[in-house]
Amino acid sequence: MFKKLCIVSLLTVSQWVFAETGQPPSADQVAAGKALYGRYCLACHGENGVGEPPIPSTIRAPGFFTAMPLNEASHAWHHTDEQLVETILQGLQRTQRMPAWKGVISVDQATQLVAYLKSLWSPRIVACQGPKHMSCM
């Protein structure tokens, strides 16, 4: 049992240490991610990740959520690359509007999508991505 716990801990820590969170994406990753974004995300999240306009709560159906901005206008950059990939692959439980793309796209493709999203952020925002956002703004 202890050995399994150590292995799981090591894998978790090594994934965190080697994460790309807070680092600018490569041009190749951005280009691949932009093509995927156009195919899977553009219809809801809009051109350049601007999201959908908010709907007043007085006319919005209960439980309906608009697609949030993915550029730096919202909080997507508060999450790590791994969290963003997980959201893309697993979807969101609180709304059916963000479906799970697991089985449709690969982990590598989800990573490319995140690279494209990060290309929409300023260098300052990329540097403050993830847990650092609390201390560098």
C-alpha positions in Angstrom: 0.0 0.0 0.0 2.8 2.4 1.0 4.6 1.7 -2.2 1.5 2.5 -4.3 1.0 5.7 -2.4 4.6 6.7 -3.1 4.3 6.0 -6.8 1.1 7.9 -7.2 2.6 10.9 -5.2 5.7 10.8 -7.4 3.7 10.8 -10.6 1.5 13.6 -9.4 4.4 15.8 -8.3 6.4 15.1 -11.5 3.4 16.0 -13.6 3.2 19.3 -11.7 6.9 20.0 -12.0 7.0 19.5 -15.7 3.7 21.3 -16.5 3.6 24.0 -19.1 1.4 26.2 -16.9 2.8 29.8 -17.0 4.9 29.2 -20.1 4.1 30.6 -23.6 3.0 27.9 -26.1 5.0 27.0 -29.3 3.8 28.3 -32.6 3.2 24.8 -33.9 1.0 24.0 -30.9 -0.9 27.2 -31.4 -1.5 26.6 -35.1 -2.8 23.1 -34.4 -4.9 24.3 -31.5 -6.4 27.1 -33.6 -7.6 24.6 -36.2 -9.2 22.4 -33.5 -10.7 25.5 -31.9 -12.4 26.3 -35.2 -13.8 22.8 -35.4 -14.9 22.2 -31.8 -15.1 25.5 -29.9 -15.8 28.4 -32.1 -19.5 27.9 -32.4 -20.0 28.6 -28.6 -16.8 30.4 -27.4 -16.7 32.7 -30.4 -13.9 34.3 -32.6 -10.8 34.8 -30.5 -12.4 33.3 -27.5 -14.7 36.2 -26.6 -17.5 33.9 -25.4 -21.2 34.5 -25.6 -22.9 37.7 -24.3 -24.5 37.2 -20.9 -28.2 36.6 -20.8 -30.2 38.5 -18.1 -31.3 36.2 -15.3 -34.9 37.3 -15.8 -35.1 35.7 -19.2 -32.4 32.9 -18.8 -33.6 29.4 -18.4 -32.7 27.9 -14.9 -29.3 26.1 -15.1 -28.4 27.7 -18.5 -24.9 29.0 -18.7 -23.5 31.0 -21.6 -20.1 30.0 -23.0 -17.5 31.9 -21.0 -14.8 34.0 -22.6 -11.5 32.0 -23.0 -9.4 35.1 -23.7 -8.1 37.0 -20.7 -11.5 38.8 -20.1 -12.6 35.9 -17.8 -10.9 33.6 -15.4 -9.7 30.7 -17.7 -6.1 31.8 -17.1 -6.6 31.2 -13.3 -6.4 27.5 -14.1 -3.4 25.3 -14.9 -2.9 23.7 -18.3 -3.8 20.4 -16.7 -7.1 21.7 -15.4 -8.0 23.2 -18.7 -7.2 20.0 -20.5 -9.3 18.1 -18.0 -12.2 20.4 -18.5 -12.0 20.0 -22.3 -11.9 16.2 -22.0 -14.4 15.7 -19.1 -16.7 18.6 -19.8 -18.5 20.4 -16.9 -21.0 18.7 -14.6 -22.9 21.9 -14.0 -23.9 22.4 -17.6 -24.4 20.3 -20.7 -23.3 23.2 -22.8 -19.6 22.2 -22.1 -19.6 18.6 -23.3 -16.9 16.1 -22.6 -14.7 15.8 -25.7 -12.9 12.7 -24.4 -13.2 10.0 -27.1 -13.6 12.7 -29.8 -10.2 14.4 -29.3 -7.0 13.1 -27.7 -5.1 14.5 -24.8 -2.5 15.9 -27.2 -5.3 17.7 -29.1 -6.7 19.1 -25.9 -3.2 20.3 -25.1 -3.1 22.0 -28.5 -6.4 23.7 -27.7 -5.0 25.0 -24.5 -1.9 26.3 -26.4 -4.3 28.3 -28.7 -6.2 29.7 -25.7 -2.9 30.8 -24.2 -2.0 32.6 -27.5 -5.1 34.8 -26.8 -3.5 36.0 -23.5 -0.9 38.7 -23.0 2.6 37.6 -21.8 1.8 39.1 -18.4 -1.3 36.9 -18.1 0.5 33.8 -19.3 3.2 34.4 -16.7 0.6 34.7 -13.9 -1.4 31.7 -15.1 -2.6 29.1 -12.6 -2.1 29.4 -8.8 0.3 32.3 -9.4 -2.6 34.6 -10.4 -3.2 35.3 -6.7 0.2 36.8 -6.1 1.3 38.4 -9.3 -1.5 40.8 -10.1 
